[in-house]
Amino acid sequence: MTRTQAAVGTWQAVGLVGREWERLALVGRLRDPSVRLLTLTGPGGVGKSRLVRAVRPELAELFGEPGYADLSEAGSPAAAAAEAVASAAGAVRTPGPDGRRLLLLDGCDQHGAPLGTAVAELLHRDDRLVVLATGQQPLGVYGERLFPVAPLPVPPVGDDPEELRELASVELFVRRAREANPGFALTAGNARAVAELCGLLEGLPLALELAARQLRLHSPADLLDRLRRRGVTLGGGPFDTPERHRSLTALAAWSCRGLTPESRALLGELACFPGGFTAATAESLGPADGALDVLLDRGLVAQLPTPPGQPRLTVPEPVRSYARAALAEEGREPAALDRQTAECRRLLAVAEPRLAGTEQSRWLDVVQAEHANVLAALDRLRERGEPEATAAVLLACRLPWLTRGHLREGLARADRAAGEAVPEPVRARLLDLAGAFAAALGDPAGAVRRQRAALAAGRPLGDRRLNALLAARLGAALGRLDDPAGAEAALGPALETLEQLGAAGAAVEAGTELARILLARGERARAVELLDRAVAAARRIGDGRALAGALGVLARCAEDPATAGPALREGLRIYGTVGERTELPAALEDFALHLLRAAPVQQPRAAGLLAAAETLRDELGTAPDGRRRAALDDALDGLRDRLRPHGFAVAWAEGRRLSPAAAVAEALAAPDPARRAAAPGPAGGQPLTARQLQVAMLVAEGLTNRQIAARLTLSEWTVVNHVRQVMRRLGCASRVQVAWSIGRWS
């Protein structure tokens, strides 16, 4: 073993985390005799070398003792690299059982065609030789197979330590944090900051390890704040690691080594798009000589996970922070900053009129994909001293941000923009926007204060439509502040004016809010009349979000659960389609309360949905009003009593793990009592066979499928099928629900 091998072996001895599948897949690929050259590709710091060393025992069984060359410190690509490859190949003397021999080439970065030529010649001369290489980009040799190594999966934002521990990125971070600070523990108090750190560092193992070492000095929340303010620059790596792995700046510099001036300039421009960019944008910023292809090949530009047909690219960290810092040091302002700002303004101008029509879902997705870029554009416009342009971008974000839950960000920016020197009509709309965010966050007093100021600014302008809309939103805020008289006084005339002016979308909004007030006062017939008009108008103009809101209030008007159910289900389906977050907690809560009335067997599902709603509220920073809070507390008290502590705890934990989309799917999976006739059997479900009843009783006892199979002398697969049939016939989505259903029935 060479000196380099010994040094590298030391730092690679640390155990891998979260690479179980990659280990199996890598060995499996090398068992294939048709594979002669396999290259592990991926960004610097992702753990390619560690992965190879982790499978050294399996490789020794296949190939005998392999030859090894570390090319990361090789000098001239044409001389040192090729010489090191030839030397290592000559050292491979012990073949494997089938006569094949293995050559490991580590750090095959930035050596270009000479290295590829040397490897190709070796493979041509020796048909029993197999080469396993690591590098940021392919060697470009004919017949080369690629094995991409991706960063570790990052968690969604959450604060459940048990759920977060299941993610490899969090597990790695916590392990290294404990090595640096033995007193560190993942708790409910720091789980959200840890999850956001893993996301900010994009799951890159080296970045996670360097960040974890910082917990000797900082809490996770403090470290997260520092990285957001200063960029992703971390150091303090162990002295016995390669120099490029001792800091993220060194890693990024190594990754960018050897770039042509054209590629380096393009990288700097693309680093100005924090939310990613399209290939067309990248090509328009760079030269037409393949500079983008070079960046893609070297992992300096990567593809974001996006729906099919909507590819987006990004400059990953830490390269993005390094490239931007390099531009700042040069005193050069990239043209992409102004280009990005102009593109965001054009996009929002195109999207705004389409956000309330039949293409609502698509355009909400388009704007959400550009969210980080929009924030950067707003900051850029503010730095340039353009308050009116800032306001125009912010106002165009009203529906996207309200729908996707960017509430605290929206409130802070709207309040700040309203205090700038803008024309009064613009100021009125900004105050109205701030009021909408305050109302969504559960601050009715703050919403009323802002809406009053908006109406005061708008009245002198003589714009009937604007003033009617502002009055309607003031009325809605007053209703949430428990001032029904003031709310009706504002909403009634406003609705009449909006309908006269043909402002259909605004009229739907006002009509729904007025119906909410009337229903709270017991005037059900008037409320239903208004809601029928609102639902019809929303369907006519194709505004799905407004339709879902009206359907939710209409369901509360229903005296019969069989009537409320279809409206609630349609509203949930719409919210799922548009990616709703702000109004989704209330919709989930309403559906859970409906289930408790219409299908008591669904109590575990109802508990899970209430947990999912609370989790989303925690993330958004919203809170239910007093009346809703009291109803939810009563429901939860009843669920705790009927499900017993263990059953309730399990159902609640399952619900806390549901994403918004999964929560909608879980709600819609509940059997619809209105669509099926009552049948004999447990809780009105389909009757169970004798064998299914046996299985269900054992499930209720907490036995696993394997234990049930042993008890009943059945195959485990047969038990799995029986459990599926039991769950289908009882209308249950989990074993906990089966247990509760059987316990209630017996």
N, C-alpha and C positions, 0 to 999 in steps of 0.2 A: 504493500500500500504506500502511495506517495505521501509527501507532507500535506499536499492539498487534500488528498483523500482523508487523511486522519483528522485534519481540522474540520472539514465539512462533516465527517462522520460524527464529530462531537455534537455539533449543533443540530444535526438531523436526528439525534437519538430521542428527542422529545416525541412522545406518542402523538399519533394523528387523531384528530377529532372529526367525526362526521364524514369519513371517506370510505365507509365500509363497501358501498356499492362500487366506487371507483377501483378499490383494490381487487375485488372479484372480477370486474370487467377487464381491467388491465391484464391480469394473468390469463383470463380467458382469451383475449385477443392474441397474446403471445403463444398460446398453445396451437393456434392455427398455423400449420406449416407454410401456408401461402404468404404469410406476413414476413417480409424481409426487412422493412424499415418502418418503424412505428415512432411517431413524434408526438410527445405530450406538449400541447400548446396552451397558452393562457397568459394572462398578465403577470408582470413581476410581482412576487410576494404571494401568489396564489397557492404555492405549496407543491409545485411539480417535482422538485428534487426530493422533498420529503416523501411524496407518494412512491417514487421509485425505490427509495431506500426502505420503505415499509414492506415492500414485496421482495426484497433481496432473498429471503429464505426460499420462497416459492420459485424465484428465478434460478437459484442455485440447483434446485431439484430438476428443473427443465433443461438447463444449459450447462451445468457445472459452474465453476468459478468464472465470472465474467471479467472481461477487460474493462478498464475505466479511464476516462479522460475528462477532467474539468476544464472546459474551454473558456470559462467566464473571465479568466485573467490572461488569456492568450493575447499576445501582441498583434503583430501583422497578420491579418486574415490569410494572406497568401502564403505565409511561411509558417509561423508558429502554430496556427490552428491545424493546418494540414499535417504538420510534423507530429503534433500531439496525437492526432487520430491514427496515423500510421504506427506510431510507437505503441499505443494502447492496443491496436489490432494485433500487433505482433506478440503481445503479452498473453493473448488468449490461447491457452494450451490445453485446457481440460474441457472436452466436449460433454454434452448431456447424453442421456440414454439413447436418443435417436441420432446422435452425431452432430446436432446443431450446436453452435457456439454463439455467445452473446457479447456484444460490445456496447457499453453504456457511454453515451456522450452527453455530459451535463453542461448546461449554459451555452447552447448553440445559438447565441444571439449576435447579430450584427457582424457575422463573418462572411455573409454573402455567398456569391457563386463559388469561390475557391473551396469552401468547406463542402458545399453540395457536390462539387466535382470529385473531391477526395473520397467522400462516402460512396458515391456512385462507382468509382473505380474499385474500391474494396469489395463491394457487393458483386461486381462483375467478375472479379478474380476468384472469389471464394463463394460458391453456391451454398455452403453450409453456414455461412455467417449471417447472423441477425443483428440489426442495429436498433437500439432503443435510445432515442434522443429526447432532450428537453429544450424548449426554447419558446420565445414569444411568438415566433412565426414559423411556418413550415420551411424545411430545407429546400423544397422545390425540386426534389429528385423524382424521376418517373417511378411509379409504383409505390410511392410513399403513402402510408396510412396515417391518419390523424386521430389523436385522442385528446379532445379538448378538456381542459380542467377549469371548471368555473368556480367563482367565489362561493362561499357557503350561503345557503338560504338565509334571508333575513326575516325577522318576524314583523307582523303588522304591529302598529302601535297598540300596546295593551299593558295592563298592570297586574296580570295573573302570573306569579312566579312559576307555578307548576306548569302552566301552559308554555311559558317562554323557555323553560329548561329543555323542552322537547326539540328546540331548534339548535342545530349544530353551531351556528354563529354565537348564540348566547352561551352554549355549553363551553365553547372554547374561551370566550371572554371571561366567564366566571372562573374557569380553571386557572387561567393565567393571572387573574386578579388575586386569587387566593394565594398563589405562589409569591406574588409581590407583597400582598397584605393579608396575612393569615386570618385577620379578623373580618375580612370582607364576606358578606353573604348577600344573596339575591333575595330581596324582600319586597313586600307590596309597596313600601315607600320608595324604593329606587328602581323597581322593575320597568317603569315607563321610560326613565332616562336610559337605562341599559338597552332597552329595545330600540330607542331612537339613536343611540350611539352605534349599534350594530347596523342600522339602516343608513346612517350618515357615512359610515365607513364601507358601506356596500358589501359587507360580508367578506372582505379581503383578509385572509388569515393573518398576514404580517401586520396589517393595520390594527386588527383587533388585539394582537399580542402587545404591540407597542402602546396602544391606548390603555390596556389593562395594567401595564406597569406604572402608568400615571396615577393610579388610584392610591399609591403610597402618599400622594400629596393632595389629591383632589377627590371630591365626591363625584359620582357619576353625573349628577346634574351640573356641577360646576365645570367638569371637563366638557360636557356637551356644549355648554354656553361658550367656552373658550374656543372650541373647534369651529363653532358656527361664526364667531366674530373674526377669528384670525385665519380661517382656512384650515384644511386638513393637513397639518404639518406636525408630525410627531417624531421624536427621537428617543435616545436612551436605550437602544438595543444592546444586547450582550456583546462584550468585546471579542468573543471567540466566534462571532458570526462574520460572514463576508461583509465588507464595508458597505456594500449597497443595501444590506438588510439591517443596518443600524439606525436608519431614519427613513421616513417616507420621502423626504426631499432627495436623499441619495438614491433611493429606489427609482423615483421618477426621473432623475437626471440620467441614471443608467439606462432606463427604458427609452429615453429620447436620444441616447448617444448615437451618432452616425446619421441622424436625419439630415436630409438636404435642406438648404435654406427655405426652399419652397414648401416642403412638408412641415418644417418647423413653424413657418409663418401661418400656414393653414391651421395647424394645431392650436396656435394661440387664438386665432379667430373663433374656432369652434368651441374653445373652452369658455367663451362668453355666453353660451347657451346652457344655463344650469338645468333646464327642463328637457334637454335634447333637441334634436333637429331632424329634418328630413334629408334624404340623400340629395334631393334637388337643391336645398339650401346650401349644403356642403359643397356641391359641385359649382354653384354660382360664386362661392367665395374663394375657391382655389384655382390653380392653374389646371389646364386640361392635359397634364402629363402624367396622370395616375397618382398624384399625391395622396388622394383619399384612399386609394387601394393600398398604398404603402402603410398608411396609418391603421387601416383595418387589419392588414396582415400582421402587424406588430402588436395588435391589441390596444393601441393607443386610442382607437375609436371602437366602440362596441355597440351591438344592437340591444335596444331595450326590449323587455318583454311586452309586446303589444298585440292586439287582436290581429288575425290574419288580414292582409290587405292594407294595413296601416303601419308599415315599418318606420321605426324611428331609431336614430343613432344618438350616442352620447360619448363625451370624453369622460372616462371613469376617473374616480379618485384613486391615488393622489395626484395623478397626472394633471387633472384639471386645475387644482390649486397651484401646482408647480408652474404650469404654463401661464397662468394669470399673474403669478408673482414675477415671472421672468419679464413679462410685458411691462409691469410696473417699474421694475428695475431699469429697463431700457428707456423709460419715460415715453413709451409709445402707446397711443390709444388706438385699439383695434377698430377698424371700420365696422366690424360685426356688431358693436354695441348699438350704433345708430341703425344698422340694418335690422337687428333684432327688434328694436323698439318700433320701427316703422312696420315691420311684419305683424307684430302683435296688434297694432292699431288697425291695420287693414283686416286682419282676421276677425277682430271683434266687431268691426263695422259691418262685415259680411254676415257674421253669426247672429248679431242682435235681433234683426227682424225675423229670423228663422227659429228663434228659441221658444216661441210660443205657438208654433204650428205643428204640422204633421211630422216634421223632421226634428222635433225637439230632442229626442234621445240622441240622435247622431251628433247634433251640434253641441249638446252638452258634453259628450265624450271628446269632441274635437277641442273645445275650450279647456276642458280639464287636462288634456294631454299637454297643453301649453301653460299650465298654471304657474310653474316656477319661472318660466320666461316672462309671463305677464307681470309677476312680482318684480322681476329685474327691470322690466320696462317702466313700471311705475316709479321705481327708485331712480332710474336714469332720467326720466322726465322731471322729477322733483329736483334732482341735482342740477339740471339745466335751467331751472327756474321757469317751468312752463305749467302753471297751476291749472289752466283751462284744459290743456291736453291731458294732464293727470286726471282731472275730473271726468273727462270724456271716457277714458279707459276704465276708470273705476265704476262709473255708472253703467257701462256696458257689461260689467261683471255681476250685476245685481242677481239675476236669476241663476247663473251658474254657481255663484258662491253660496247663495241661499239653498240651492238644491244639494250641493255637494258638501255643505257643512263648514265652509271657511268663515265662520261667524266672528270669532274674536279678531282675526286678521282684518276682516271686512269692517268691523266696528271701529277699530283703531285707525284704519286708513281713511274711512269716511269722515270721522270726527276731525282728523287732522286736515283733510282737504277742505272741509267746510269752513275752517278758520283761515284759509288762504284768501288772497285777493282775487275773487272770481265774481262774475256778474250775478245779480240777484236770482235770476231763474235757475242758474246752475247751483247756487248756494241752497236754494229751496230743495232742489232734487237731492243734493248731497245730505242735507239734514234728514230728509225723508228716508234715504238709504240707511243712514245711521240708525234711525228709528226702527227700521225693519230688522236690522241685525240685533238691536237691543231687545226687541220683542221676541225674536227667535231664541235668544239666550235666556229668556225667562225673566227679563227686567222690565215689567210693564211701566213702572214709574219713569225709568229712563226713556222708554219708547214714547210715552206721552209727552215728556218734556221736549224731546227732539221733534216730534210731529207737530206740536204747537208752534215751535220756532219755524218749522218748514212752512206751515200754513200762513204764519205772519209774514214771512218773506215772500210768499207767492201771491197773496191777496192783491197787493197793489199792482200786480202785473196785468190783471184783467184776463188771464187765460182760463176760460171756464173749465176746460178739460183737466188742466193741471190742478186747479183749485178743488174740483170735485174729487179727483183722485187723492189729493192730500187730505181732504176732509174725511174721505172714507177710511183712510189708513189711521187717521187720528181716532175715528170712531172705533176701529178694531182694537187699538191700543187701550182706549178707555174701557172697552168691554173686558179686557184681560185685567184691568185694574179694579174690577168690580164696580163700575159706574155704568149700569145698563141704561139709565135714562140719558146720560150724556152720549153714550155710544149710539143709541137709536136716533137721537137728535142730529147727530153728524152723519150717520150712515144712510138714513132714509132719503133726505134731499140729494145726497151725493149719488146714490144709486139711480134716482130718477134722472138726474142730469146726464150721467154716463150713458144710460140707455137712450136718452134723446139724442146724444151726440154720436151714437153708434159705436161707442168704445166697448166692444163686446168683451174683450179680455178683462178690462178693468171692472166692468159690470159684473162679471162672474165672481171676481174677487170680493167686490162689495156685497153682492147678494149672499154669498156664502157666509161672510162675517155677520151680516144682519140676521140671517137665519140662526146663527149660533147664539146671538143675543136673545132672540125671540124664544128659542127652545129652552134656554136657561130660565126664562120667565114663565114657562109653561104654555106658551102660545104655539102649540105643535102644528096646528093646521096652517097658520100663516108661514111658519118655518118651512113646512113641506112644500107649500106653493112656491116659495122663493127658490128652494133647492131644486125643484123640478125644472124651473126656468134656467137655473145656473148649470145644471147637468146637461140640458139640451144645448145650451149655448156653447159650453166647453166641448161637447162632442162635435158641434158644427164647425168650430174653428180649429179643432185638432189639438187643443192644449191639454195634454195628458196630465200634467201636474195639477192644474186647476181642477180638472175633472176628478182626480183622486181626492183632493181636498173636499170638494162638494159631496162626493160619495161617502166620505167618512162622517160628515155631519148628518147626512141623510140616514145613515145606519143608526145613529144615536136617536133619531126621531122614531125609529121603528119600534112598535110595541111587541112584535112577534120576532123571536130570534130567527125564524125561518126567512123573514123578510130582510133582516139586517145582514145575515151571512153573505148573500151574493154581492151586496154593495161593498162590504169590507174586503171580500176576496178580490173583487175587481180593482179596488183601490190599491191593494198590496201588489197585485200583478203590475199595475202601472208604475208604482214606486220602484219595483224591481227593475223594470225596463229603463227608467230614466236615471237609475243610480241614486235615488233619493236617500239622504241621510238626515237632514234637519227634521222633517216631518215623520220620518219612519218610526222613531220611538213611540210616538202617540198612536200611530196606526197599529203597531205590534201590541201595545197595551190594550187598545180597543178590541183587537181580535182575541187576545187572551181572555179578557173579561167576557166576551161573547161566548167563547168556548166553555167557560165555567157555567154559563146559563144553559147553553144548548146541548152540550155533550160532556157531562161530568166525568166520564171515563177518560177524558183528555186532560185531566188535571196536571199530570207531569209535564205534558207539552205546554200547557198554559204557564206553568212555573218557569220552564225554560225560555219561553218567549218574553216573559217579564224580565228575566235575567238579561237576555240579549238587549232589550230596550234600555235597561239601566246601564249596561256596559257602554252602549252607544251614547247615551246621555253624558256619561262620565267623560267620554272622549271629546264630545262636542262642547262640554261645559254648560249644558242646558239643564233646566229643572222644570218639572211639571207644576202647574198652578195648584193652589190650595185645595180646590174641589177635587181635582184629579188625584192629587197626592193622598187624600183621605180615602178615595175609592180603591186606590192601589194598596194602601196599607191594610184595609179590610180584607181584600182578596188574598194578600200574602199571609195574613194571620190565619185565614181559613185553610189555605194550602198547607201551612206548617202543621196545623192540627190534623188534617186528614192524611197527609202523606207521611207523617211522622218525621222526626228529625233526620234520619238517614235518607229516606226517600226524597225529602225536600232538598237536602244538601246535594245529592247526586244530580237531581234534575236541574238545580240552580247552577251547578258547576258545568253541566253540559250546555246550558244556555249561554253562560258567560263566554264559552269558546266559539260561539257562532259568529261568523262575519255577518255584515248586513245582508248580503245576498243569500247566505245560508239560512239566516233567520226568516227571510221571506219564503224561501223554499220550504222550510220546516212548517211555517204557518199554513201554506197552501197544501201541504201534504196531509193535513188533518182531514179525516173523512167529513163529508158534508151531510149532516143529518137531513137536510131538505131534499137531497137527491136520492135517498134510499128509504125504502119502507122498513119499518121496524121488524126485526126478525128475532125468533127465540134464541136465547143464548146470553152470555155474559154482557151485561150493560147494553142490551139491545143489539149487539153485534151478531155475526153469523155463528151458528152453533159449532162447537168443537167436536171432533171425533174423540173416541175414548183415548186413543194413543196421543192425540194432540193435547188433550186435557192432562194426561200424565206428564207430558213434556212441560206444559205451561206451569203446572204445580211445582216441578223441580226448578224451573227458571225462577219462580217466585221465592224458592228457598235459597237462591243465590248460587246454584251449581253452574259450572261451566259446561259447554257442549261436550267436552271430553268426559267429564264426570257423569253427565246424564247418559252418555252412550254406555259407559261402564255399568251404571245402575240398571239400565233397561236392556242390556245386552244387544245393543244396536251399533251400527257403524256411526262414526262421528259425522259423516256426510249426511246420513239419514236424519240425524238429529238436527243438523243445520237446516234441512228442508222443512222439518216439522216446525222449528222455531219460526221460520219465515212465514209459514202458513198461519201459525198462531198469531203473529203480529199483524198479518193482513186481515184476518177475520175479526180480531179485536180492535182493529184500527189504531194500533200502537206503532210508535216509531223507534222504540228502544226497549231493552229488557227491563228497565226500571218501570216503564209504563205497563208492561205485561204483568210484572209483579204487583203493581198497585191495582190493576184491573182484576186479577185473580183474587187478590185479597178482599176487594170490595164485593166481588160476586159470591165468594164463599162465606 
